[in-house]
Amino acid sequence: MFEDIKESLQENTGAKLYNFIELKDDVLYIWNSLENCLFCLNLKHLEEHPDNTPYQVSSFL
């Protein structure tokens, strides 16, 4: 996930929302302003299964 989001965190696209990172209830949310999508990662699952933790991508058009 962090490899996917690295570019958008370094670049200001002129979007009103960028570099948004939030942690709530053991879920990490990161906004990708280049692709207009939200990455979500369950940190509790990551702690229990470090080698097999998928993350969710929600696209907004």
OpenMM code with the backbone's topology and positions (N, CA, C; nanometers):
from openmm import Vec3, app, unit

residues = "MET PHE GLU ASP ILE LYS GLU SER LEU GLN GLU ASN THR GLY ALA LYS LEU TYR ASN PHE ILE GLU LEU LYS ASP ASP VAL LEU TYR ILE TRP ASN SER LEU GLU ASN CYS LEU PHE CYS LEU ASN LEU LYS HIS LEU GLU GLU HIS PRO ASP ASN THR PRO TYR GLN VAL SER SER PHE LEU".split()
positions = [
    Vec3(0.0825, -0.1183, 0.0000),
    Vec3(0.0000, 0.0000, 0.0000),
    Vec3(0.0873, 0.1251, 0.0000),
    Vec3(0.1935, 0.1252, 0.0787),
    Vec3(0.2759, 0.2452, 0.0886),
    Vec3(0.3528, 0.2720, -0.0398),
    Vec3(0.3879, 0.1678, -0.1111),
    Vec3(0.4509, 0.1874, -0.2419),
    Vec3(0.3524, 0.2518, -0.3387),
    Vec3(0.2266, 0.2109, -0.3319),
    Vec3(0.1235, 0.2664, -0.4197),
    Vec3(0.0940, 0.4130, -0.3884),
    Vec3(0.1028, 0.4501, -0.2640),
    Vec3(0.0628, 0.5850, -0.2233),
    Vec3(0.1794, 0.6841, -0.2222),
    Vec3(0.3018, 0.6354, -0.2315),
    Vec3(0.4214, 0.7199, -0.2187),
    Vec3(0.4198, 0.8405, -0.3128),
    Vec3(0.3854, 0.8193, -0.4391),
    Vec3(0.3842, 0.9288, -0.5370),
    Vec3(0.2848, 1.0380, -0.5004),
    Vec3(0.1658, 0.9990, -0.4616),
    Vec3(0.0626, 1.0995, -0.4339),
    Vec3(0.0939, 1.1802, -0.3085),
    Vec3(0.1679, 1.1232, -0.2155),
    Vec3(0.2040, 1.1969, -0.0947),
    Vec3(0.3114, 1.3017, -0.1226),
    Vec3(0.3892, 1.2811, -0.2270),
    Vec3(0.4971, 1.3740, -0.2603),
    Vec3(0.4524, 1.4848, -0.3540),
    Vec3(0.3419, 1.4650, -0.4228),
    Vec3(0.3012, 1.5577, -0.5280),
    Vec3(0.1730, 1.6316, -0.4909),
    Vec3(0.1729, 1.7621, -0.5059),
    Vec3(0.0526, 1.8420, -0.4845),
    Vec3(-0.0187, 1.8547, -0.6188),
    Vec3(-0.1340, 1.7911, -0.6307),
    Vec3(-0.2076, 1.7889, -0.7573),
    Vec3(-0.2990, 1.9095, -0.7733),
    Vec3(-0.3055, 1.9948, -0.6741),
    Vec3(-0.3972, 2.1078, -0.6788),
    Vec3(-0.5359, 2.0707, -0.6297),
    Vec3(-0.5548, 1.9451, -0.5914),
    Vec3(-0.6837, 1.9008, -0.5393),
    Vec3(-0.7066, 1.9638, -0.4021),
    Vec3(-0.8326, 1.9795, -0.3659),
    Vec3(-0.8649, 2.0382, -0.2357),
    Vec3(-0.8244, 1.9462, -0.1209),
    Vec3(-0.8242, 1.8155, -0.1468),
    Vec3(-0.7881, 1.7191, -0.0442),
    Vec3(-0.6686, 1.6379, -0.0918),
    Vec3(-0.5581, 1.6473, -0.0195),
    Vec3(-0.4411, 1.5656, -0.0500),
    Vec3(-0.3621, 1.5444, 0.0787),
    Vec3(-0.2788, 1.4414, 0.0791),
    Vec3(-0.1996, 1.4058, 0.1968),
    Vec3(-0.2866, 1.3867, 0.3209),
    Vec3(-0.4020, 1.3251, 0.3028),
    Vec3(-0.4935, 1.2991, 0.4139),
    Vec3(-0.4657, 1.1598, 0.4678),
    Vec3(-0.4286, 1.1514, 0.5941),
    Vec3(-0.4019, 1.0238, 0.6598),
    Vec3(-0.4763, 1.0250, 0.7929),
    Vec3(-0.5532, 0.9182, 0.8180),
    Vec3(-0.6340, 0.9105, 0.9407),
    Vec3(-0.6252, 0.7692, 0.9967),
    Vec3(-0.6182, 0.7576, 1.1265),
    Vec3(-0.6207, 0.6290, 1.1951),
    Vec3(-0.7404, 0.6287, 1.2883),
    Vec3(-0.8297, 0.5315, 1.2687),
    Vec3(-0.9493, 0.5230, 1.3529),
    Vec3(-0.9870, 0.3767, 1.3705),
    Vec3(-1.0047, 0.3355, 1.4944),
    Vec3(-1.0462, 0.1984, 1.5278),
    Vec3(-0.9575, 0.0936, 1.4609),
    Vec3(-0.8273, 0.1111, 1.4690),
    Vec3(-0.7278, 0.0180, 1.4130),
    Vec3(-0.7326, 0.0070, 1.2610),
    Vec3(-0.7925, 0.1038, 1.1952),
    Vec3(-0.7934, 0.1069, 1.0489),
    Vec3(-0.7226, 0.2342, 1.0037),
    Vec3(-0.6258, 0.2174, 0.9142),
    Vec3(-0.5510, 0.3298, 0.8593),
    Vec3(-0.6140, 0.3687, 0.7260),
    Vec3(-0.6496, 0.4964, 0.7118),
    Vec3(-0.7088, 0.5493, 0.5893),
    Vec3(-0.6103, 0.6480, 0.5273),
    Vec3(-0.5830, 0.6321, 0.3989),
    Vec3(-0.4945, 0.7244, 0.3273),
    Vec3(-0.5605, 0.7616, 0.1953),
    Vec3(-0.5736, 0.8916, 0.1700),
    Vec3(-0.6332, 0.9415, 0.0465),
    Vec3(-0.5260, 0.9533, -0.0608),
    Vec3(-0.5519, 0.8960, -0.1785),
    Vec3(-0.4629, 0.9076, -0.2936),
    Vec3(-0.5234, 1.0118, -0.3870),
    Vec3(-0.4672, 1.1316, -0.3869),
    Vec3(-0.5242, 1.2411, -0.4659),
    Vec3(-0.4958, 1.2275, -0.6150),
    Vec3(-0.3956, 1.1482, -0.6531),
    Vec3(-0.3676, 1.1280, -0.7956),
    Vec3(-0.4726, 1.0393, -0.8610),
    Vec3(-0.5177, 0.9379, -0.7879),
    Vec3(-0.6144, 0.8424, -0.8430),
    Vec3(-0.7549, 0.8608, -0.7862),
    Vec3(-0.7751, 0.9608, -0.7017),
    Vec3(-0.9047, 0.9850, -0.6368),
    Vec3(-0.9602, 0.8589, -0.5724),
    Vec3(-0.8795, 0.7990, -0.4848),
    Vec3(-0.9260, 0.6790, -0.4163),
    Vec3(-0.8752, 0.6785, -0.2723),
    Vec3(-0.9406, 0.5985, -0.1913),
    Vec3(-0.9093, 0.5876, -0.0497),
    Vec3(-0.8534, 0.4486, -0.0229),
    Vec3(-0.7356, 0.4424, 0.0379),
    Vec3(-0.6752, 0.3162, 0.0777),
    Vec3(-0.7109, 0.2909, 0.2234),
    Vec3(-0.7482, 0.1671, 0.2555),
    Vec3(-0.7834, 0.1302, 0.3922),
    Vec3(-0.7067, 0.0042, 0.4307),
    Vec3(-0.6461, 0.0066, 0.5475),
    Vec3(-0.5672, -0.1066, 0.5946),
    Vec3(-0.6027, -0.1350, 0.7399),
    Vec3(-0.6412, -0.2586, 0.7689),
    Vec3(-0.6735, -0.3003, 0.9045),
    Vec3(-0.5426, -0.3342, 0.9762),
    Vec3(-0.5009, -0.2491, 1.0682),
    Vec3(-0.3723, -0.2670, 1.1355),
    Vec3(-0.3720, -0.3844, 1.2325),
    Vec3(-0.4858, -0.4150, 1.2909),
    Vec3(-0.4936, -0.5311, 1.3804),
    Vec3(-0.4693, -0.6597, 1.3011),
    Vec3(-0.5278, -0.6691, 1.1826),
    Vec3(-0.5053, -0.7852, 1.0973),
    Vec3(-0.3593, -0.7911, 1.0533),
    Vec3(-0.3017, -0.6772, 1.0238),
    Vec3(-0.1609, -0.6704, 0.9841),
    Vec3(-0.0704, -0.7215, 1.0958),
    Vec3(-0.1026, -0.6870, 1.2185),
    Vec3(-0.0239, -0.7328, 1.3330),
    Vec3(-0.0319, -0.8845, 1.3485),
    Vec3(-0.1500, -0.9413, 1.3247),
    Vec3(-0.1703, -1.0853, 1.3409),
    Vec3(-0.1217, -1.1649, 1.2206),
    Vec3(-0.1258, -1.1056, 1.1012),
    Vec3(-0.0880, -1.1742, 0.9768),
    Vec3(0.0005, -1.0822, 0.8923),
    Vec3(0.1239, -1.0609, 0.9321),
    Vec3(0.2078, -0.9616, 0.8624),
    Vec3(0.2384, -0.9953, 0.7166),
    Vec3(0.2369, -1.1233, 0.6813),
    Vec3(0.2707, -1.1603, 0.5437),
    Vec3(0.1507, -1.1665, 0.4507),
    Vec3(0.0306, -1.1621, 0.5074),
    Vec3(-0.0889, -1.1780, 0.4242),
    Vec3(-0.1976, -1.0807, 0.4692),
    Vec3(-0.1744, -0.9533, 0.4481),
    Vec3(-0.2742, -0.8536, 0.4854),
    Vec3(-0.3077, -0.7678, 0.3644),
    Vec3(-0.4216, -0.7950, 0.3019),
    Vec3(-0.4614, -0.7119, 0.1876),
    Vec3(-0.5125, -0.5764, 0.2355),
    Vec3(-0.5188, -0.4839, 0.1444),
    Vec3(-0.5785, -0.3548, 0.1761),
    Vec3(-0.6870, -0.3262, 0.0742),
    Vec3(-0.7793, -0.2418, 0.1117),
    Vec3(-0.8936, -0.2094, 0.0274),
    Vec3(-0.8707, -0.0754, -0.0404),
    Vec3(-0.9143, -0.0659, -0.1661),
    Vec3(-0.9079, 0.0591, -0.2408),
    Vec3(-1.0493, 0.0942, -0.2845),
    Vec3(-1.0966, 0.2109, -0.2433),
    Vec3(-1.2286, 0.2591, -0.2833),
    Vec3(-1.2102, 0.3761, -0.3784),
    Vec3(-1.2556, 0.3597, -0.5014),
    Vec3(-1.2385, 0.4644, -0.6028),
    Vec3(-1.3582, 0.5581, -0.6054),
    Vec3(-1.3302, 0.6858, -0.6267),
    Vec3(-1.4334, 0.7884, -0.6364),
    Vec3(-1.4123, 0.8635, -0.7664),
    Vec3(-1.5113, 0.8643, -0.8505),
    Vec3(-1.4988, 0.9336, -0.9790),
    Vec3(-1.5686, 1.0658, -0.9766),
] * unit.nanometer
topology = app.Topology()
chain = topology.addChain("A")
for resn in residues:
    res = topology.addResidue(resn, chain)
    for name in ("N", "CA", "C"):
        topology.addAtom(name, app.Element.getBySymbol(name[0]), res)
